Amino acid sequence: MKNLRLKSARAGKDLSQQELADLVGVSRQTINAIEKGDYNPTIRLCLAICHVLGKTLDELFWEEGDEAP
């Protein structure tokens, strides 16, 4: 499933995929794959992305309809 919330948050900070990738220490292709839903990032990478974008895990990575653990 595409991660449109991540893409929107990244655009809201006026960051390119490459800029976000550089800030979190991964390749642009990794950010692209996450946004397209082709890659499931580690919790460490999710947290790094959230930190850079000023969002929570729930705001960027929690699937709609998922129940809390």
Secondary structure in CASP SS format (residue, H / E / C, confidence):
PFRMAT SS
TARGET T0000
AUTHOR 0000-0000-0000
METHOD secondary structure of the structure
MODEL  1
M C 1.00
K C 1.00
N C 1.00
L H 1.00
R H 1.00
L H 1.00
K H 1.00
S H 1.00
A H 1.00
R H 1.00
A H 1.00
G H 1.00
K C 1.00
D C 1.00
L C 1.00
S C 1.00
Q H 1.00
Q H 1.00
E H 1.00
L H 1.00
A H 1.00
D H 1.00
L H 1.00
V H 1.00
G C 1.00
V C 1.00
S C 1.00
R H 1.00
Q H 1.00
T H 1.00
I H 1.00
N H 1.00
A H 1.00
I H 1.00
E H 1.00
K H 1.00
G C 1.00
D C 1.00
Y C 1.00
N C 1.00
P C 1.00
T C 1.00
I H 1.00
R H 1.00
L H 1.00
C H 1.00
L H 1.00
A H 1.00
I H 1.00
C H 1.00
H H 1.00
V H 1.00
L H 1.00
G C 1.00
K C 1.00
T C 1.00
L H 1.00
D H 1.00
E H 1.00
L H 1.00
F H 1.00
W C 1.00
E C 1.00
E C 1.00
G C 1.00
D C 1.00
E C 1.00
A C 1.00
P C 1.00
END
